[in-house]
Amino acid sequence: MIAAQAKLVYQLNKYYTERCQARKAAIAKTIREVQEPRFISSLSEIDARYEGLEVISPTEFEVVLYLNQMGVFNFVDDGSLPGCAVLKLSDGRKRSMSLWVEFITASGYLSARKIRSRFQTLVAQAVDKCSYRDVVKMIADTSEVKLRIRERYVVQITPAFKCTGIWPRSAAQWPMPHIPWPGPNRVAEVKAEGFNLLSKECYSLTGKQSSAESDAWVLQFGEAENRLLMGGCRNKCLSVLKTLRDRHLELPGQPLNNYHMKTLLLYECEKHPRETDWDEACLGDRLNGILLQLISCLQCRRCPHYFLPNLDLFQGKPHSALESAAKQTWRLAREILTNPKSLDKL
């Protein structure tokens, strides 16, 4: 058994060196290429990662553009909008005195939709006038700011507020009291890191029409999640999962993205709270555990967000696509478990 485990770890490390590193290098090359237009020239590269940029797939990226002066608004997070919150003008504040007056609704909410609409107009004008307009096109039929570059890459630019030093009420159940991971010091660090409020379409509200919902901001915990995944083989495991997804689980209906992989990795950290569970020698066990959990989620058609368990990350995904993904993931897991050498071909 130990020999089989050692073989799997050897093959996974080989896979990481050959496939995952090649994927990372290709993505880094793509980012450097698409940085020519002015709109993402400010990205800084730190430890082979680009700050302020999320890699959605090897050809799709999201850049977060932080806004200033959220202080005059109250953060309202009562759980009525899963995965979202609203910003309401503080009591006694005059709407006309706010920097954001044109984006504040009659009810006093700062409208994420109005800001996005204005931003879309500004970016469209900039693209039309810039010297790169032959290679950069705005993508129509969406309220979000998405650019297609050289007909190959998609870059989404998302306005956002950074919220540090507060923690959302809808995530108050984290961490669960009976689970020893991640420990009080790390929990304090993560909560101090805070979260972002993004102006983007929220799939959990699709089909809902009330004004508060269309003005809502999407909660995002990228920095907090990255802090939790520091140490051991966690990030290596995530790289393997992303590479397997890109190569074998890019399916019709787009049932799976890299964020699903990251979410399940966080749940695996809870199931295996000891640092020794994340030694390099355990990489194969952790990967198998996550793939089996993924199959279970796909079959149940539910994948709860790590910090916001009321938010289902599979909401709106076609059932047939989730079924196909479950079958394909099962084939992948069985192949890796029964024949570690199959990683040479995967």
BAMAR-954454 format. One line per field, with one value per residue (C-alpha): residue number from 1; residue in three letters; x, y negated, z. Coordinates in steps of 0.5 Angstrom, whole numbers, padded with zeros to 4 digits. Example, Ala and Ser with C-alpha at 12.3 -4.5 7.8 and 13.67 -1.06 7.14 Angstrom:
<rs>
nr: (1 | 2)
rest: (ala | ser)
xx: (0025 | 0027)
yy: (0009 | 0002)
zz: (0016 | 0014)
</rs>
This chain:
<rs>
nr: (1 | 2 | 3 | 4 | 5 | 6 | 7 | 8 | 9 | 10 | 11 | 12 | 13 | 14 | 15 | 16 | 17 | 18 | 19 | 20 | 21 | 22 | 23 | 24 | 25 | 26 | 27 | 28 | 29 | 30 | 31 | 32 | 33 | 34 | 35 | 36 | 37 | 38 | 39 | 40 | 41 | 42 | 43 | 44 | 45 | 46 | 47 | 48 | 49 | 50 | 51 | 52 | 53 | 54 | 55 | 56 | 57 | 58 | 59 | 60 | 61 | 62 | 63 | 64 | 65 | 66 | 67 | 68 | 69 | 70 | 71 | 72 | 73 | 74 | 75 | 76 | 77 | 78 | 79 | 80 | 81 | 82 | 83 | 84 | 85 | 86 | 87 | 88 | 89 | 90 | 91 | 92 | 93 | 94 | 95 | 96 | 97 | 98 | 99 | 100 | 101 | 102 | 103 | 104 | 105 | 106 | 107 | 108 | 109 | 110 | 111 | 112 | 113 | 114 | 115 | 116 | 117 | 118 | 119 | 120 | 121 | 122 | 123 | 124 | 125 | 126 | 127 | 128 | 129 | 130 | 131 | 132 | 133 | 134 | 135 | 136 | 137 | 138 | 139 | 140 | 141 | 142 | 143 | 144 | 145 | 146 | 147 | 148 | 149 | 150 | 151 | 152 | 153 | 154 | 155 | 156 | 157 | 158 | 159 | 160 | 161 | 162 | 163 | 164 | 165 | 166 | 167 | 168 | 169 | 170 | 171 | 172 | 173 | 174 | 175 | 176 | 177 | 178 | 179 | 180 | 181 | 182 | 183 | 184 | 185 | 186 | 187 | 188 | 189 | 190 | 191 | 192 | 193 | 194 | 195 | 196 | 197 | 198 | 199 | 200 | 201 | 202 | 203 | 204 | 205 | 206 | 207 | 208 | 209 | 210 | 211 | 212 | 213 | 214 | 215 | 216 | 217 | 218 | 219 | 220 | 221 | 222 | 223 | 224 | 225 | 226 | 227 | 228 | 229 | 230 | 231 | 232 | 233 | 234 | 235 | 236 | 237 | 238 | 239 | 240 | 241 | 242 | 243 | 244 | 245 | 246 | 247 | 248 | 249 | 250 | 251 | 252 | 253 | 254 | 255 | 256 | 257 | 258 | 259 | 260 | 261 | 262 | 263 | 264 | 265 | 266 | 267 | 268 | 269 | 270 | 271 | 272 | 273 | 274 | 275 | 276 | 277 | 278 | 279 | 280 | 281 | 282 | 283 | 284 | 285 | 286 | 287 | 288 | 289 | 290 | 291 | 292 | 293 | 294 | 295 | 296 | 297 | 298 | 299 | 300 | 301 | 302 | 303 | 304 | 305 | 306 | 307 | 308 | 309 | 310 | 311 | 312 | 313 | 314 | 315 | 316 | 317 | 318 | 319 | 320 | 321 | 322 | 323 | 324 | 325 | 326 | 327 | 328 | 329 | 330 | 331 | 332 | 333 | 334 | 335 | 336 | 337 | 338 | 339 | 340 | 341 | 342 | 343 | 344 | 345 | 346)
rest: (met | ile | ala | ala | gln | ala | lys | leu | val | tyr | gln | leu | asn | lys | tyr | tyr | thr | glu | arg | cys | gln | ala | arg | lys | ala | ala | ile | ala | lys | thr | ile | arg | glu | val | gln | glu | pro | arg | phe | ile | ser | ser | leu | ser | glu | ile | asp | ala | arg | tyr | glu | gly | leu | glu | val | ile | ser | pro | thr | glu | phe | glu | val | val | leu | tyr | leu | asn | gln | met | gly | val | phe | asn | phe | val | asp | asp | gly | ser | leu | pro | gly | cys | ala | val | leu | lys | leu | ser | asp | gly | arg | lys | arg | ser | met | ser | leu | trp | val | glu | phe | ile | thr | ala | ser | gly | tyr | leu | ser | ala | arg | lys | ile | arg | ser | arg | phe | gln | thr | leu | val | ala | gln | ala | val | asp | lys | cys | ser | tyr | arg | asp | val | val | lys | met | ile | ala | asp | thr | ser | glu | val | lys | leu | arg | ile | arg | glu | arg | tyr | val | val | gln | ile | thr | pro | ala | phe | lys | cys | thr | gly | ile | trp | pro | arg | ser | ala | ala | gln | trp | pro | met | pro | his | ile | pro | trp | pro | gly | pro | asn | arg | val | ala | glu | val | lys | ala | glu | gly | phe | asn | leu | leu | ser | lys | glu | cys | tyr | ser | leu | thr | gly | lys | gln | ser | ser | ala | glu | ser | asp | ala | trp | val | leu | gln | phe | gly | glu | ala | glu | asn | arg | leu | leu | met | gly | gly | cys | arg | asn | lys | cys | leu | ser | val | leu | lys | thr | leu | arg | asp | arg | his | leu | glu | leu | pro | gly | gln | pro | leu | asn | asn | tyr | his | met | lys | thr | leu | leu | leu | tyr | glu | cys | glu | lys | his | pro | arg | glu | thr | asp | trp | asp | glu | ala | cys | leu | gly | asp | arg | leu | asn | gly | ile | leu | leu | gln | leu | ile | ser | cys | leu | gln | cys | arg | arg | cys | pro | his | tyr | phe | leu | pro | asn | leu | asp | leu | phe | gln | gly | lys | pro | his | ser | ala | leu | glu | ser | ala | ala | lys | gln | thr | trp | arg | leu | ala | arg | glu | ile | leu | thr | asn | pro | lys | ser | leu | asp | lys | leu)
xx: (0000 | 0006 | 0009 | 0003 | 0002 | 0009 | 0009 | 0002 | 0006 | 0012 | 0007 | 0004 | 0010 | 0012 | 0005 | 0006 | 0013 | 0011 | 0004 | 0002 | 0009 | 0007 | 0000 | 0003 | 0008 | 0003 | -0002 | 0004 | 0006 | -0001 | -0002 | 0004 | 0002 | -0005 | -0002 | -0001 | -0007 | -0007 | -0013 | -0009 | -0002 | -0002 | -0001 | 0004 | 0007 | 0009 | 0012 | 0009 | 0002 | -0001 | -0004 | -0011 | -0012 | -0016 | -0015 | -0021 | -0019 | -0012 | -0016 | -0021 | -0018 | -0022 | -0018 | -0021 | -0021 | -0022 | -0026 | -0025 | -0029 | -0034 | -0034 | -0041 | -0045 | -0047 | -0046 | -0052 | -0052 | -0058 | -0058 | -0064 | -0059 | -0055 | -0048 | -0049 | -0050 | -0052 | -0049 | -0054 | -0053 | -0051 | -0057 | -0057 | -0052 | -0055 | -0055 | -0053 | -0046 | -0044 | -0038 | -0043 | -0049 | -0051 | -0051 | -0055 | -0062 | -0068 | -0068 | -0061 | -0057 | -0051 | -0053 | -0047 | -0051 | -0051 | -0044 | -0042 | -0047 | -0043 | -0036 | -0038 | -0039 | -0033 | -0029 | -0032 | -0030 | -0023 | -0023 | -0026 | -0021 | -0014 | -0009 | -0011 | -0018 | -0016 | -0014 | -0019 | -0027 | -0032 | -0036 | -0044 | -0050 | -0047 | -0048 | -0041 | -0035 | -0031 | -0026 | -0024 | -0017 | -0014 | -0020 | -0017 | -0017 | -0023 | -0021 | -0027 | -0026 | -0030 | -0031 | -0030 | -0029 | -0024 | -0027 | -0022 | -0023 | -0030 | -0033 | -0040 | -0046 | -0048 | -0041 | -0041 | -0042 | -0034 | -0030 | -0035 | -0033 | -0032 | -0027 | -0020 | -0017 | -0015 | -0014 | -0015 | -0009 | -0010 | -0018 | -0016 | -0011 | -0017 | -0022 | -0017 | -0016 | -0023 | -0027 | -0029 | -0035 | -0036 | -0040 | -0042 | -0048 | -0050 | -0052 | -0056 | -0060 | -0062 | -0069 | -0070 | -0072 | -0073 | -0069 | -0065 | -0063 | -0061 | -0057 | -0053 | -0046 | -0043 | -0039 | -0032 | -0026 | -0020 | -0015 | -0018 | -0018 | -0011 | -0009 | -0012 | -0008 | -0001 | 0003 | 0004 | 0002 | -0004 | -0003 | 0001 | -0006 | -0010 | -0005 | -0006 | -0014 | -0014 | -0009 | -0014 | -0020 | -0017 | -0015 | -0021 | -0027 | -0028 | -0035 | -0041 | -0045 | -0039 | -0041 | -0034 | -0029 | -0023 | -0027 | -0030 | -0024 | -0021 | -0028 | -0027 | -0020 | -0022 | -0027 | -0021 | -0017 | -0022 | -0023 | -0015 | -0014 | -0007 | -0001 | 0002 | -0004 | -0001 | 0006 | 0008 | 0007 | 0000 | -0001 | -0004 | -0009 | -0011 | -0012 | -0017 | -0021 | -0022 | -0024 | -0029 | -0032 | -0033 | -0037 | -0041 | -0043 | -0044 | -0049 | -0052 | -0052 | -0050 | -0043 | -0044 | -0039 | -0034 | -0035 | -0043 | -0046 | -0053 | -0050 | -0050 | -0044 | -0048 | -0054 | -0056 | -0052 | -0056 | -0057 | -0055 | -0048 | -0047 | -0048 | -0043 | -0038 | -0039 | -0038 | -0032 | -0029 | -0031 | -0027 | -0021 | -0021 | -0021 | -0015 | -0011 | -0012 | -0012 | -0006 | -0002 | 0002 | -0004 | -0002 | 0004 | -0002 | -0007)
yy: (0000 | -0005 | -0003 | -0004 | -0011 | -0013 | -0011 | -0016 | -0022 | -0021 | -0021 | -0027 | -0031 | -0029 | -0031 | -0038 | -0039 | -0038 | -0039 | -0044 | -0049 | -0049 | -0051 | -0057 | -0059 | -0059 | -0063 | -0068 | -0069 | -0070 | -0075 | -0079 | -0079 | -0082 | -0087 | -0091 | -0095 | -0101 | -0098 | -0092 | -0096 | -0097 | -0089 | -0087 | -0080 | -0077 | -0070 | -0068 | -0071 | -0077 | -0082 | -0084 | -0079 | -0072 | -0067 | -0064 | -0059 | -0059 | -0064 | -0068 | -0073 | -0078 | -0084 | -0088 | -0095 | -0098 | -0104 | -0109 | -0112 | -0107 | -0110 | -0114 | -0107 | -0102 | -0095 | -0091 | -0083 | -0080 | -0074 | -0075 | -0076 | -0069 | -0071 | -0079 | -0085 | -0092 | -0099 | -0104 | -0111 | -0112 | -0115 | -0123 | -0123 | -0127 | -0124 | -0130 | -0130 | -0124 | -0123 | -0117 | -0121 | -0119 | -0112 | -0112 | -0110 | -0114 | -0109 | -0111 | -0104 | -0105 | -0101 | -0096 | -0096 | -0103 | -0104 | -0098 | -0101 | -0108 | -0104 | -0100 | -0107 | -0109 | -0103 | -0103 | -0110 | -0109 | -0102 | -0106 | -0112 | -0108 | -0105 | -0098 | -0098 | -0093 | -0088 | -0090 | -0089 | -0090 | -0084 | -0086 | -0082 | -0083 | -0088 | -0087 | -0090 | -0084 | -0085 | -0080 | -0081 | -0078 | -0074 | -0069 | -0072 | -0075 | -0080 | -0082 | -0089 | -0089 | -0095 | -0093 | -0096 | -0093 | -0091 | -0090 | -0089 | -0087 | -0080 | -0079 | -0076 | -0071 | -0068 | -0068 | -0061 | -0060 | -0057 | -0051 | -0051 | -0043 | -0043 | -0045 | -0048 | -0053 | -0055 | -0062 | -0065 | -0064 | -0065 | -0072 | -0073 | -0071 | -0076 | -0082 | -0080 | -0081 | -0081 | -0085 | -0087 | -0086 | -0090 | -0084 | -0080 | -0075 | -0068 | -0067 | -0072 | -0071 | -0072 | -0076 | -0083 | -0087 | -0094 | -0092 | -0085 | -0089 | -0094 | -0088 | -0087 | -0080 | -0078 | -0075 | -0072 | -0071 | -0074 | -0070 | -0064 | -0064 | -0066 | -0059 | -0055 | -0057 | -0052 | -0044 | -0042 | -0045 | -0050 | -0044 | -0040 | -0046 | -0047 | -0039 | -0040 | -0046 | -0043 | -0037 | -0041 | -0045 | -0039 | -0034 | -0037 | -0043 | -0041 | -0043 | -0047 | -0049 | -0045 | -0046 | -0052 | -0053 | -0056 | -0049 | -0046 | -0051 | -0051 | -0043 | -0044 | -0048 | -0043 | -0038 | -0042 | -0042 | -0034 | -0033 | -0039 | -0037 | -0040 | -0033 | -0031 | -0036 | -0033 | -0032 | -0025 | -0026 | -0029 | -0023 | -0022 | -0029 | -0029 | -0023 | -0025 | -0032 | -0028 | -0023 | -0029 | -0033 | -0027 | -0027 | -0034 | -0033 | -0027 | -0031 | -0038 | -0042 | -0045 | -0050 | -0056 | -0055 | -0061 | -0062 | -0055 | -0058 | -0060 | -0054 | -0054 | -0050 | -0054 | -0055 | -0050 | -0045 | -0038 | -0034 | -0038 | -0036 | -0029 | -0029 | -0032 | -0027 | -0021 | -0024 | -0026 | -0019 | -0016 | -0021 | -0019 | -0011 | -0012 | -0016 | -0011 | -0005 | -0007 | -0012 | -0012 | -0014 | -0021 | -0021 | -0021 | -0026)
zz: (0000 | 0002 | -0005 | -0009 | -0005 | -0006 | -0014 | -0014 | -0011 | -0015 | -0022 | -0019 | -0018 | -0025 | -0027 | -0023 | -0026 | -0033 | -0034 | -0028 | -0029 | -0037 | -0035 | -0031 | -0036 | -0041 | -0037 | -0035 | -0042 | -0044 | -0039 | -0041 | -0048 | -0046 | -0042 | -0048 | -0048 | -0042 | -0038 | -0034 | -0035 | -0027 | -0025 | -0021 | -0021 | -0014 | -0013 | -0020 | -0019 | -0021 | -0016 | -0017 | -0023 | -0023 | -0028 | -0029 | -0035 | -0039 | -0044 | -0039 | -0034 | -0029 | -0027 | -0020 | -0020 | -0013 | -0012 | -0006 | -0001 | 0001 | 0008 | 0008 | 0007 | 0011 | 0009 | 0010 | 0010 | 0012 | 0008 | 0004 | -0002 | -0002 | -0004 | -0004 | 0000 | -0001 | 0001 | 0004 | 0005 | 0013 | 0017 | 0017 | 0010 | 0005 | -0002 | -0005 | -0001 | -0003 | -0008 | -0011 | -0012 | -0019 | -0017 | -0011 | -0012 | -0009 | -0003 | -0001 | -0004 | -0008 | -0014 | -0017 | -0023 | -0024 | -0023 | -0028 | -0033 | -0033 | -0032 | -0039 | -0042 | -0040 | -0042 | -0049 | -0051 | -0049 | -0053 | -0059 | -0058 | -0056 | -0061 | -0060 | -0062 | -0068 | -0063 | -0057 | -0058 | -0052 | -0051 | -0052 | -0049 | -0042 | -0037 | -0035 | -0038 | -0042 | -0047 | -0053 | -0054 | -0061 | -0062 | -0057 | -0050 | -0045 | -0040 | -0035 | -0031 | -0025 | -0020 | -0013 | -0006 | -0001 | 0006 | 0011 | 0019 | 0018 | 0017 | 0013 | 0018 | 0013 | 0014 | 0021 | 0022 | 0020 | 0023 | 0025 | 0033 | 0033 | 0027 | 0029 | 0023 | 0021 | 0029 | 0032 | 0030 | 0022 | 0023 | 0026 | 0020 | 0015 | 0018 | 0018 | 0011 | 0010 | 0003 | -0003 | -0006 | -0013 | -0018 | -0023 | -0025 | -0019 | -0022 | -0015 | -0017 | -0024 | -0026 | -0020 | -0021 | -0015 | -0015 | -0009 | -0012 | -0018 | -0014 | -0010 | -0009 | -0010 | -0004 | -0006 | -0001 | -0006 | -0001 | 0005 | 0001 | -0001 | 0006 | 0008 | 0003 | 0005 | 0007 | 0006 | -0001 | -0001 | -0007 | -0011 | -0010 | -0013 | -0019 | -0020 | -0020 | -0024 | -0030 | -0029 | -0030 | -0036 | -0040 | -0038 | -0035 | -0040 | -0042 | -0045 | -0041 | -0037 | -0030 | -0027 | -0026 | -0022 | -0016 | -0015 | -0015 | -0010 | -0005 | -0005 | -0003 | 0003 | 0005 | 0005 | 0009 | 0014 | 0014 | 0015 | 0020 | 0022 | 0018 | 0017 | 0013 | 0008 | 0007 | 0000 | 0001 | 0002 | -0004 | -0007 | -0002 | -0002 | -0009 | -0009 | -0003 | -0007 | -0013 | -0010 | -0006 | -0013 | -0016 | -0010 | -0010 | -0018 | -0017 | -0011 | -0016 | -0010 | -0008 | -0002 | -0002 | 0003 | 0007 | 0005 | 0005 | 0003 | -0003 | -0008 | -0013 | -0018 | -0018 | -0025 | -0028 | -0033 | -0030 | -0036 | -0035 | -0028 | -0030 | -0035 | -0031 | -0025 | -0030 | -0033 | -0026 | -0024 | -0030 | -0028 | -0021 | -0023 | -0028 | -0023 | -0017 | -0021 | -0025 | -0023 | -0030 | -0033 | -0031 | -0036 | -0041 | -0038)
</rs>
